[in-house]
Amino acid sequence: MPLIKIRIYCSALIFRDILIATEVIRDGRLGSYRYQSFGKDFDKIQSNEYYLGLGKGRDLSSLEWTDATTDHYHDVTNTKMPLIKIRIYCSALIFRDILIATGKIPPFSNISEQQIGHEFAGRRADTGERVVGLNYGKSVTTSTRVEPYLFTTIPDNWSMEEAVTILSPYFTVWYGLIERAHIRRGVGQAAINVCQHYGCDIYATVGTEEKKQFLINTYKIPAKKILSSRSTQYKSQVMRATAGRGVDLVLNSLAGDMFDASYECVGTGGRFVELGKMDFFQNRKLPMYNLLRDLCIICVSLDESVMAREYIFDAFYAWVHQNCTNGCVKPLNRTVFPAADAEKAFRYMTTGKHIGKIVIRIREEEANRKPWKLIKPANNMIVSTKTYFNPNKTYIITGGLGGFGLELCQWMVYNGAKRLVLTSRSGIKNNYQKYIINRLKAFGKTNKTFENEVIVSSADCFTIESAKQLLNECKGLGAPIGGVFHLALELNNCLFSEISFDAFMRTVDIKEKICKNLDQLSRELDYNLDHFVVFSSVSVGMGVEGQLNYTYGNSICDRICEQRQRDGLSGLAIQFGPIGDVGAMHEMTQVFAFMTTQKQRIHSCCEVLDKLLAVQYPVVTVNVKTVETSILKLDTSAREGSKSFINNLWRSLGIDPTATPADMTLGEIGIESIFASELQQELAKLCNQTIHLKIIKHMSVGLLRDFESGGDHTIKAYFNGIKRAQISLSKYKFVIPVETHVRLNSVSNGKPLYLMPTLEMGFALYDNLAQNINRPVVGLNWTPDVNKLLTLKEVMKYFADLMARLEPNGGYDVLGSTDGAIICGQLLRKGLAEKAVMIDVLSKQRFR
C-alpha cells in the first residue's frame, strides 16, 4: 500500500479543517493511502542461481525457474552437509521427470520442491573436474550438492552433453541386463549398443516410422525385426518369428495391454526386465501361471532402494569407463534446449517424437576439458522468489499457540527453520496445541533434515523487561535471532459507544506494545533481523464494524514497519483478510455470506507469505474476492496462442471439426489424457483461473470450433455458466428433514398434489406453483430413513407405503423430476395416483 504523494503546501490550521480519516501528513506533505494491485510478476527477480521447480499446478505450464541464491543444504546439526558442490552445465530428462511434473507419480519427497532432473553433467566447484552423475532430483539447476559416489569423471573423448546422455539408459541396461539378468555374450539405443556388443539377436518395437528408419540406418537392424508398439500385434509377430518359443529376454517399458503382450513374449527360462513406472504405482497384477515356465522377473527403477547402495554405482561407473572406447557404451542422439525453453523440452518429450535424449543446457562448455576452476556463472534469468529460513538462527512467533501460529511454525520448519520460540501468556492449554507441537518434534526425529527445537515462552512482551526476557530465552538456544513474526491478538468486537476503555486498550496494546518493544530491542542487537513481520488486518484499510480498537492497534504496527524500512531494516505488515481454517474468525461464517470478501484457506496464506517475504513494500494487503466478483475475463494476450493450440489439437485427434457433429464432446471422441491436460493448461492461461479436467472432456467440438473461428462469446458464456451454477449450488444448504412431508400452501380443499423429493432436498423451485394453484400442495421429504436405503426399488416401496398411509383412498396427483419421476410412474402404475407429471431435466439437449 504505497503512499500516493500530492504536493499541497498549507498551514497547520488548514490541515485541521480538511483532514479526513484516509489522509496522511508526512514530511510536510499531504497524501492518501490507495490500494494498488501487484503486477503479475511481483514475485520475480533477476538471478543467475536458480532451479526448475514444480510450481503449484502439477502440470507442465506450472514449471518455473526459482531463485536458489540461498544455499540451504544443512544437516540436523545445522552444519553444511558433506556433499560435493557441482556447477551444472547440462541436465538430461527422463520420463520419470515428466510423470513427477504432471503429478502422475509421487516424487522422492513430498516436501522439497526441487524434484526435477535426475541426470547432470558439470564441474566440481572445488577442483574444476568435469563430472557426470545421478541425483535424487535437484539436477535441472545451476548448481547442486551430490553424494560423492553418485558421480564420476567424464572421459576426455566425450563432451558434457554427450556424457549426460548415457546415465539412466546405460545404468538401466547394465543393471537390468548384465548385473541382474546376467547376459554375457535394451533402454532404446543404449540397449541396442550393449546387446549388439554382446552379439544378441534383437527385436525392437517403435512408435513411429521415423524411429524405425533410424534403427535401420544407424544400427542395421532388419526391417522385419522392427515392430510397432502401437498395438499388441508385435506379440504374435515375435512368437511367429521364433517358431512359438519366445525370446530369452524382454526389456519392457510399455504399459497396460502392451505390458501383458511383452510379458507373454518371454520364452521358457527367460527373463523379463520391467522399466516402466505407471504399472508399478498402479500395482498392476501379473498372471502367475507364467512363472511355472521358470521365468525371472526383474524390476529396475532409479529410486531410493537403488541409489542408496554405493557399491552399485562404483561397479556401474567402472563398467562405463572400461567400455567407453570399445563401442559398447556410446553417447546417444540428443536434442538440446536452452534453459529458457525448459517447458518446451518437457512438452517435446510428451510427444514421443524424440530419438535419444532430451538435454537442457544451463551453461556453454569451455573448449578446455581439463580441470577448470574459473567457472563462469549461468545466464541471468527472471525467476520466482522462494523463502528459506536460516537453520542456524532462531525465530520468534508471538501468539504462536493460536491457530495461525501453529500452522506457521510447521510451514517454517518445512522451509528450513530449526529453532522456534512461541509466545503465549497462558502456555499450552489444550490437547490440540500439545498434539501439533509433539507431532512437529516427532516429524523431525523421523525425518532428520527437519529436526527442530520448539520452546514456549510465557513472556508477554507488554513491557521492555518482558521483551528482554524473551530475547534472553532465545539466546539460550545458542543462535542469533533471524526474525520476529507478530501474530498475537485479542478481539473485543463492540461499537465504540458501548466498549469500556480497558477492553478497548487491551486489544490495542497486544498489537502495539508488543510490536514497539520488539522493534526497539531488535534495533539494539549487533546484527539486523532477516524478517520483522506483523500479521495485520484488512480492516485497517477497509474498516470493519465493531473493530475500531483492533484496526487502531494494527495501524500503529503498520506505521512501525514503514519506519523500519525507511531506516534500512526489515519490516513488513501483511493485512490479511479473514482466515477460513484456523484463527479468530474461522467460525464466523454467516457474516461473509453478504460480503465481497471470502475467507482465505490457511495453505493459501502460507503460499502468499512465501512470496511476500521477498517484496520491498512495508504494507501489503491480501484479500480474496468471492467467486461472484470474479466472472471470467479472457486474457487477450493468450487468446491467439490458445486458438493456434486448438487448431493443432484437431490434427492430433485426427478429426475434421467441420465434419464432426457439433454436440460431440472431447470425451466422446476419446481424447487422450495428455492432450486433455494440454488443453486444460491452455484454457487456464486464457481464463486466468483453474479449470477442472472433467470440464475439458465435456466441451463440445462446436464450442471449440466457434472459439477458433473468433467466437470468444461462446467460450465465455460456457465457463461463466459453469461458474454461475457453482455459485448457485454453493448457496444451497443440504439439510435432511426428519418430517416425512411438508405442506407448501394453505389450501385445504381439492385434489392434493404431492411433489417428490428434489435434488436440492427442498421445494423452493415450486414456490410459485404452490402459491398459485387452488389445491393442496404437499412436498414429500427425503428423510434419514430414506437415506439409509440402498436401491431405487427400496426407495419406491418406501414412498408407495408412505402414500398409502397419507392417502389410503387414493385420489391425488403426483409430480416429480429425475429419479422422483420414476417414483411417480410407479405410483401411477399401481393405481395409487390418478395423474403423474414427470419431468426429466437431464436430457442431452440440456447440457449442449
ABEGO torsion letter per residue (X at the ends): XBBBBBBBBBBAAAAAAABBAABBBBGGBBBBBBBBBBBAAAABBBBABBBBBAEAAGBAAABBBBBAABBABBBAAGBBBBBBBBBBABBBBBAAAAAAAAGABBBABAABABABEABBBBBBAAAGBBBBBBBBEGABBABBBBBAAABBBBBAABBAAAAAAABAAAAAAAAAAAAAAGBAXXBEAAAAAAAAAAGBBBBBBBABAAAAAAAAAAAGBBAAABBBAABAAAAAAAAAAAGGAEBABBBBABBEAAAAAAAAABBBGBBBBBABAAAAAAGBBBBAAAAAAGBBBBBBBBBAAAAABAAAAAAAAAAAAAAAAAGABBBBBBBBBBAAAAAAAAAAAAAGABBEBBBBBABBBBABABBBABBBBBBBBBBBBBBBBBAABBBBBBGAABAAAAAAAAAAAAAGBABBBBBBAAEBABAAAAAAAAAAAAAAAABAAABBBBBBBABAGABAAAAAAAAAAAAAAGBBBABBBBABBBBBBBBAAABBAAAAAAAAAAAAAAAAAAAAAAAABABBBABBBBBBBAAAAAEBBGAAAAAAAAAAAAAAAAAAAAAGBBBBBBBBBBBAABEAAAABAAAAAABABBBBBAAAAAAAAAAAAABABABBBBBBBBAAAABBBBBAAAAAAAAAAAAAAAAAAGBBAAABBAABBAAAAGBBAAAAAAAAAAAAAAAGBBBBAAAAAABBAAAAAAAAAGBAAAAAAAAAAAAAAAAAAAABBBBBBABABBBABABABEBBBBBBBBAAGBAAAAAAAAAABBBBBBBBBBBAAAAABABAAAAAAAAAAAAAAABAAEGBBBBBBEAAAAAAAAAAAAGABABBBBBBAABAAAAX
